[in-house]
Every structure is written in structure tokens, then in C-alpha cells.
């Protein structure tokens, strides 16, 4: 509750509005990473240890350079099924025994399928750090991948697929990414039902063997733990074969003005995704100025687009823009669910705010509010073991310099009014954006003819 309250106070101060002003925020302090130790085992597996906090808890997470980005067109969600099946026991322990062992340590072992990388993680009491390392090592290296559990895991995935594809939000996101990343795994969000049903245990075991191994794994241990954890890691993991080398294939994203209209007869709302790939990736000089620009434009509760189409006009409840980072590429996207009759009007206002920022820089007070908001959120994100691991993982995935986190607040505060205008003008060109709208085609098609603008 305290965290939510703090976020609310920060959000309320982000941009100037016609309401009673909250007390001024102090300038967020620069972030300092806890002292850590990073080393590489003989088999190529990387390890990072960091003592952090005063509570006797420890978070252990293995990041595997493997996920949806490694799937071919006939393997969509195969990595998801594989990661879920890895929780169903090891060569020496049943699924129930794995769960009970994790519970004994005060935690729950989880696998997390992802896009560029996937995870196996657990949070436990600090005194059980060594035992938790051994458990993760067993699950990673010796998963049983039992055929007897495949049907249940697959049925869970089929139910999840059906639920997601029934929503206009999933339909819009799938169409949006498919247009930006044609022929690349980034553009394939969902499998077909028949495709998912066709996966056999042989496909899963083959995918595991070809994609999971020591060279593709980075183990993070953050919290309060006995230094003996290092020896436990060496003993548990040094015998793991190196396995496949890391393999990543960055996409060639497409940025061209286009409208994709998906019919949803009698829909009372239109679901929109508007955006484009941007040639700014983490570590680039324009990366943090792009983040500041996005936050001011549509990436916070009191941003310009939100204030326009939510607060002033009531077209929508929760519009939001974001910069999504993938390996060596990024894209900007505005998302909104708007009342059907104001579909075109909403797009008009979104582009109005983009155009306004392309022409005129924000005033100093508005920019300072955004910078304080971002600095505060950054500090809040780094107050937990998992938060620290998330930041370390971000640096490793994107090959950033060691000082990225230490200088984050400083560099955010160094962004100028002119930088924001330049970023908007350089990267957010409405004529090159993809406009995906899921709604009642008969009621909105004519009004959408002006988009994308010429």
C-alpha cells in the first residue's frame, strides 16, 4: 500500500494541471548498485552475486537466453509449453516434491517464458540460499519433461490462448506486431489452436536440448545470504555441459504508414494500437531522452495524451504509451480503448499532441515534473531483490555499460526542452505509423480514411 501511495503522489506531480498542486518533490538521489561479484564458470555460465538489504531474504533467478525469439514459424508458444513442463519434476524429484522443497524454504519455484529470454526463479529465506541453488540447478539441468503431464499443460495453454484471442486487445496487439516485424518471431504473438495441439513430447525435448545450457544461462543471487553460496553454485553447475551458444537474430522492422481495420460487429468500443519501430535502443544517446519524451507525451497518468482524451474529453479510461525494448530494437506504441463514435476523433487528438510536441518544446515546469516522476519511479523499482535482478538483467541483455544505472537519474535530469522536441520530430512521424483498430467496421471505416496522414 505504501508503494502504491508513493507512485500516486509521484504521478500526480508529473505534469501541471488545473488542480491543487501537491507538495514539491525533492530531487531523487542517484542510484548506486549494491556491491557485487560477477564471474563465469568453466562451462560458460555467468553468475552474479550481490548482498543487498537488511531483511534475511534472497532471490535467485536464472536467465536463459532462449524464448519466443528462438521459435520458428511452426513453433509458436512451444517455448512456453516447454518452460511450463519444466516445473513438472526432475529425474530424481516429482513435481510435488519440487513444490514441497521450495515451500520448506519459504518460497515457490517458478518458470517464466519470455521473448528474448526466459527465467527459473525462487525467493526464499536467506538461510536456505544454498538449498535453493541446488533446487534450481536440478530443474534447469535435469527436467523430467514428463509426457504424462503434457496434455494437461497443453490444455492450460489452449484455454489461455482462447481467452486472449477473444479480447480485442490481443487481436490488436497481434496485428500491430505482425505488421512491424513480418517474418520474425517478434511478429508472431499467438499460435493457432491446431498448431498448439500438434506439439508432441519429442518436439519439447528437442527444443530443450537445442536451446538450454550453461552458455545461455546467467544466474543472479541478490539479498542476504551466506558467502558459501558461491561454492554451492560451482558444485551444482560446473558439471553442466556448455550446450548451445547464444543465438539471437535481430529483426528488420517495417515503419510505413498503414491502417489495419479488424471488424468487430456491434462493438461499443474501438481498440487502438498506434506506433512504429524507432531506431533507438538501450544505450544509445537518444534512449533516455526518448523515455522522457514518451513519459511526457503518453507514458504517465498525467501525460499530455491522457489529459487530452481521458481527462478533458472523456473518450477513454486508460490510454497509455510506451517504448518496448527488444534485443537490438525498440518500438513506440500508444494504446487506447475508446468509445466507437469517437474513434477517429481520438486518433485526431493523439496526433494533435504529437504534432504539438514536434513543433514546440514543453515548458520547463512540465519537463521538471516528468523528470522527478521518472527519477522517483526508478528509485522505487530498485527497492527489492527482484527489482535489482531486473535491472542487472536489463544491462546484461542489452550490453550496457556498468554506469548505466548509476547515471540514470543524472542523465534523465539532463534532458532539455529542445531534446524532447527533437526526439518527437525525429522519431515520431505519424505518416510512418501503423494504425490498428479493432471495432465496428460499418460505423468507423469511413471516418478512418484520413489515416495515416499523408
C-alpha positions in Angstrom: 0.0 0.0 0.0 2.8 2.4 0.8 4.4 1.7 -2.6 1.1 2.4 -4.4 0.6 5.6 -2.4 4.1 6.8 -3.3 3.6 6.1 -7.0 0.3 8.0 -6.8 2.0 11.1 -5.4 4.7 11.0 -8.0 2.2 10.6 -10.8 0.1 13.5 -9.5 3.1 15.8 -9.8 4.2 14.7 -13.3 2.5 17.5 -15.3 0.9 20.8 -14.5 -2.9 20.7 -14.4 -5.8 22.8 -13.2 -6.0 21.3 -9.7 -4.5 21.9 -6.3 -0.7 21.3 -6.6 0.9 18.7 -4.3 3.9 19.5 -2.2 7.0 19.8 -4.3 9.2 16.7 -4.5 12.8 16.6 -3.7 15.3 15.7 -6.4 15.7 11.9 -6.5 19.2 10.7 -5.5 21.5 8.9 -7.9 21.2 5.1 -7.7 24.1 3.0 -6.5 24.2 -0.7 -7.3 25.0 -2.9 -4.3 28.5 -4.3 -4.3 28.5 -7.4 -6.4 30.7 -10.2 -7.8 30.3 -11.4 -11.3 32.2 -14.4 -12.6 32.0 -17.1 -15.3 32.2 -20.8 -14.7 34.4 -23.1 -16.9 31.3 -24.1 -18.9 30.5 -20.5 -19.9 27.7 -20.0 -17.3 27.7 -16.5 -15.8 26.9 -15.8 -12.2 26.3 -12.5 -10.3 26.1 -12.3 -6.5 25.0 -9.2 -4.7 24.5 -8.7 -1.0 21.5 -6.3 -0.6 19.1 -5.1 2.0 18.8 -6.0 5.7 15.9 -8.5 5.6 17.1 -12.1 5.6 15.6 -12.9 2.2 17.3 -13.9 -1.0 16.1 -14.0 -4.6 17.7 -16.4 -7.1 16.9 -16.2 -10.8 18.4 -18.0 -13.8 18.0 -16.0 -17.0 18.2 -18.2 -20.1 19.0 -16.7 -23.5 16.1 -18.5 -25.0 12.4 -17.7 -25.6 9.8 -16.9 -28.2 12.5 -15.1 -30.2 14.1 -18.6 -30.8 10.9 -20.1 -32.2 10.4 -20.8 -35.9 7.0 -20.1 -37.5 5.9 -23.7 -36.7 7.0 -23.5 -33.1 4.9 -20.5 -31.7 4.4 -21.0 -27.9 6.5 -24.2 -27.9 8.9 -22.4 -25.6 6.0 -21.5 -23.3 4.9 -25.2 -23.1 8.5 -26.3 -22.5 9.1 -23.9 -19.7 5.8 -24.9 -18.0 6.6 -28.6 -18.3 10.0 -28.0 -16.7 8.1 -27.4 -13.4 6.7 -30.9 -13.6 9.6 -32.6 -11.8 13.2 -33.7 -12.4 14.9 -37.0 -12.9 15.0 -37.5 -9.1 12.1 -35.5 -7.8 8.4 -35.4 -8.7 6.5 -32.2 -9.3 5.1 -32.4 -5.8 8.5 -33.0 -4.2 9.9 -29.9 -6.1 7.0 -27.8 -4.8 7.3 -29.1 -1.2 11.1 -28.5 -1.2 10.5 -24.9 -2.3 7.8 -24.5 0.3 10.1 -25.8 3.0 12.4 -22.9 2.2 9.6 -20.4 2.3 9.3 -20.0 -1.4 7.8 -21.2 -4.7 9.8 -22.2 -7.7 8.6 -20.6 -10.9 9.4 -20.7 -14.6 8.8 -17.7 -16.8 8.7 -18.0 -20.6 9.7 -14.7 -22.2 10.5 -13.2 -25.6 14.3 -12.7 -25.6 15.0 -14.7 -22.5 13.2 -17.0 -20.0 13.6 -17.5 -16.3 13.6 -20.0 -13.5 13.4 -18.3 -10.1 12.7 -18.6 -6.4 12.5 -16.2 -3.4 13.5 -17.9 -0.1 14.7 -17.2 3.4 18.4 -16.3 3.4 19.3 -19.4 5.4 18.1 -21.6 2.6 20.1 -20.0 -0.2 22.4 -23.0 -0.8 19.4 -25.4 -0.9 17.6 -23.1 -3.3 20.6 -23.0 -5.6 20.6 -26.8 -5.7 16.9 -26.9 -6.5 17.2 -24.5 -9.4 20.2 -26.4 -10.7 18.2 -29.7 -10.7 15.3 -28.1 -12.5 17.5 -26.5 -15.1 19.8 -29.4 -15.8 17.6 -32.5 -15.2 13.9 -31.7 -16.0 11.9 -34.8 -16.5 9.6 -33.2 -19.1 7.1 -36.0 -18.5 4.8 -37.0 -21.3 2.1 -37.8 -18.8 1.7 -34.1 -17.9 1.9 -32.7 -21.5 -1.8 -33.0 -22.2 -2.7 -31.0 -19.0 -0.1 -28.3 -19.6 -1.1 -28.0 -23.3 -4.8 -27.8 -22.3 -3.9 -24.9 -19.9 -2.2 -23.2 -22.8 -5.2 -23.8 -25.1 -7.5 -22.2 -22.6 -5.2 -19.3 -22.2 -5.0 -18.9 -26.0 -8.8 -18.9 -26.3 -9.2 -16.3 -23.6 -6.6 -14.0 -25.0 -7.8 -14.2 -28.6 -11.3 -13.4 -27.6 -10.2 -10.0 -26.5 -9.9 -7.1 -28.9 -6.7 -6.0 -27.1 -4.9 -9.3 -28.0 -6.2 -9.1 -31.6 -5.0 -5.5 -31.9 -1.6 -6.3 -30.5 -1.1 -9.3 -32.7 -2.0 -7.4 -35.8 0.3 -4.5 -34.7 3.4 -6.6 -34.1 2.8 -8.7 -37.2 2.9 -5.5 -39.4 6.1 -4.2 -37.8 8.0 -7.5 -37.7 6.9 -9.5 -40.7 8.5 -12.9 -40.8 10.3 -12.5 -37.4 9.3 -14.2 -34.1 8.6 -10.7 -32.6 5.7 -10.5 -35.0 4.2 -13.9 -34.0 2.3 -13.4 -30.7 -0.1 -16.4 -30.9 -0.2 -19.9 -32.4 -3.2 -21.4 -34.0 -5.2 -23.9 -31.9 -4.3 -26.8 -34.3 -0.6 -25.8 -34.1 -0.6 -25.9 -30.3 -2.4 -29.3 -30.3 0.2 -30.8 -32.6 3.1 -30.3 -30.3 4.4 -33.7 -29.0 6.8 -34.6 -26.2 9.5 -35.1 -28.8 9.2 -31.5 -30.0 9.5 -30.2 -26.4 12.6 -32.4 -25.5 14.2 -31.4 -28.8 13.6 -27.7 -28.1 15.1 -28.0 -24.7 18.2 -29.8 -25.9 18.8 -27.3 -28.6 18.3 -24.2 -26.6 19.0 -24.6 -22.9 22.5 -25.0 -21.5 25.3 -23.4 -19.4 26.4 -20.9 -22.1 23.0 -19.4 -22.4 22.4 -19.1 -18.6 23.1 -16.2 -16.2 22.4 -16.9 -12.5 21.6 -13.9 -10.2 21.6 -14.2 -6.4 20.6 -11.0 -4.6 19.7 -10.4 -1.0 21.2 -11.6 2.3 23.0 -14.9 2.0 26.0 -16.8 3.3 29.1 -16.4 1.1 29.2 -20.2 0.9 26.6 -19.8 -1.9 29.4 -19.4 -4.4 30.9 -22.8 -3.7 27.4 -24.3 -3.8 26.9 -22.7 -7.3 30.2 -24.1 -8.5 29.5 -27.6 -7.3 25.9 -27.6 -8.7 26.6 -26.1 -12.1 30.2 -26.8 -13.2 29.3 -30.2 -14.5 26.6 -28.9 -16.7 27.6 -29.1 -20.4 28.2 -25.8 -22.1 25.3 -26.5 -24.5 24.4 -24.3 -27.4 26.0 -20.9 -27.9 23.7 -17.8 -27.6 21.9 -17.2 -30.8 20.0 -14.0 -31.5 18.6 -12.7 -34.8 17.6 -9.0 -34.6 14.7 -8.1 -36.9 14.4 -5.7 -39.8 11.4 -3.8 -38.6 9.0 -2.1 -41.0 7.9 1.5 -40.5 5.4 2.5 -43.1 2.1 4.4 -42.9 -0.7 1.9 -42.9 -4.2 1.3 -41.5 -5.3 -2.1 -40.4 -9.0 -2.3 -39.5 -10.3 -5.5 -37.9 -14.1 -5.8 -37.8 -15.8 -6.4 -34.5 -19.5 -6.0 -35.3 -21.6 -4.2 -32.7 -18.6 -3.3 -30.6 -19.3 -0.3 -28.3 -15.6 0.4 -28.2 -12.7 0.6 -30.6 -9.4 -0.8 -29.5 -6.4 1.0 -31.0 -2.7 0.4 -31.3 -0.8 3.3 -33.0 3.0 3.4 -33.3 6.2 2.5 -35.2 9.6 1.0 -34.8 12.2 3.5 -33.6 15.9 3.4 -34.3 16.7 4.0 -30.6 17.8 1.1 -28.4 19.0 1.0 -24.8 22.5 2.5 -24.5 22.0 4.9 -27.5 22.5 8.6 -26.7 18.8 9.2 -27.5 17.5 6.4 -25.4 16.8 8.3 -22.2 15.6 11.4 -24.0 13.2 9.1 -25.8 12.0 7.7 -22.5 11.5 11.2 -21.1 9.6 12.2 -24.2 7.3 9.2 -24.1 6.6 9.8 -20.4 5.6 13.4 -21.1 3.6 12.5 -24.2 1.6 9.5 -23.1 3.5 7.3 -20.7 2.2 8.5 -17.3 -1.2 9.1 -15.8 -1.0 12.9 -16.2 0.7 12.9 -19.6 -0.5 15.1 -22.5 -2.4 12.4 -24.4 -4.0 11.0 -21.3 -5.0 14.5 -20.1 -6.5 15.2 -23.6 -8.6 12.2 -24.4 -9.3 11.0 -20.9 -9.5 14.0 -18.5 -10.7 16.7 -20.9 -12.8 14.8 -23.4 -13.7 11.5 -21.7 -13.1 9.4 -24.9 -11.3 6.6 -22.9 -10.5 5.5 -19.4 -6.9 4.3 -19.6 -4.8 5.4 -22.6 -1.1 4.7 -22.4 2.0 4.9 -24.5 5.3 3.1 -24.0 8.6 2.3 -25.5 9.0 -1.5 -25.8 12.6 -2.8 -25.9 13.6 -6.0 -27.7 17.1 -7.2 -28.4 18.7 -4.5 -30.5 15.4 -2.9 -31.5 12.6 -0.9 -29.9 9.2 0.5 -30.9 6.8 3.2 -29.6 3.2 2.5 -29.2 0.0 4.3 -28.0 -2.8 2.0 -26.8 -6.4 3.0 -26.0 -9.9 1.6 -25.9 -12.3 4.4 -27.0 -16.0 4.8 -27.5 -16.9 3.8 -31.0 -18.4 7.1 -32.1 -15.2 9.0 -31.2 -12.7 6.5 -32.8 -11.5 9.0 -35.4 -11.6 11.9 -33.0 -9.4 10.0 -30.6 -6.8 9.4 -33.3 -7.0 13.1 -34.3 -6.3 14.2 -30.7 -3.4 11.7 -30.3 -1.8 13.1 -33.5 -2.5 16.6 -32.4 -0.5 16.1 -29.2 2.4 14.5 -31.2 2.3 17.4 -33.7 2.2 20.0 -30.9 5.3 18.5 -29.3 7.1 18.2 -32.7 6.6 22.0 -33.2 7.1 23.4 -29.7 9.2 22.2 -26.7 7.5 21.7 -23.3 7.9 24.4 -20.7 10.5 23.9 -18.0 8.0 23.2 -15.2 6.3 20.4 -17.1 9.6 18.8 -18.0 10.9 19.0 -14.5 7.8 17.3 -13.2 8.3 14.4 -15.7 12.0 14.1 -14.7 11.1 14.0 -11.0 8.5 11.4 -11.7 10.9 9.2 -13.6 13.6 9.5 -11.0 11.2 8.6 -8.3 9.8 5.6 -10.1 13.3 4.4 -10.8 14.2 4.5 -7.1 11.1 2.6 -6.2 11.9 -0.1 -8.8 15.2 -0.7 -7.1 14.0 -1.3 -3.6 13.6 -5.1 -3.8 15.8 -8.1 -4.6 13.8 -8.9 -7.7 14.0 -5.2 -8.7 17.8 -5.3 -8.6 17.9 -8.5 -10.6 15.6 -7.0 -13.2 18.0 -4.0 -13.6 21.1 -6.2 -13.8 19.4 -8.4 -16.3 18.4 -5.4 -18.4 22.0 -4.3 -18.5 23.3 -7.7 -19.5 20.7 -8.3 -22.2 21.3 -5.0 -23.9 25.1 -4.9 -23.4 25.0 -1.7 -21.5 27.9 -0.1 -19.7 28.3 -0.6 -16.0 27.4 3.0 -15.2 24.0 2.9 -16.9 22.1 2.6 -13.6 24.4 4.8 -11.6 24.0 7.7 -14.1 20.3 7.1 -15.0 18.8 9.9 -12.8 21.5 12.3 -13.7 21.0 11.7 -17.4 17.2 11.9 -17.2 17.6 15.3 -15.4 20.0 16.5 -18.2 17.3 16.1 -20.9 16.4 19.6 -22.2 13.2 21.0 -23.6 14.8 21.1 -27.0 15.8 17.4 -26.7 12.1 16.5 -26.2 11.0 18.5 -29.3 13.9 17.0 -31.3 13.1 13.4 -30.3 9.4 13.8 -31.2 10.2 15.4 -34.5 12.9 12.8 -35.4 11.3 9.5 -34.3 7.5 10.0 -34.0 6.3 10.7 -37.6 2.6 10.0 -37.8 2.9 9.4 -41.6 5.1 6.3 -40.9 3.0 4.8 -38.2 0.9 1.7 -38.2 -2.7 2.3 -37.1 -4.5 -0.9 -35.9 -8.2 -0.5 -35.0 -10.4 -3.3 -33.8 -14.0 -2.2 -33.8 -17.4 -2.0 -35.7 -16.2 -1.6 -39.2 -19.6 -0.4 -40.5 -19.6 2.5 -38.1 -15.9 3.7 -38.2 -14.4 2.8 -41.6 -15.4 6.0 -43.4 -14.1 8.2 -40.6 -10.7 6.5 -40.6 -9.9 7.2 -44.3 -7.6 10.1 -43.4 -5.2 7.8 -41.6 -2.4 7.5 -41.8 -2.0 11.2 -42.7 -0.1 11.9 -45.9 
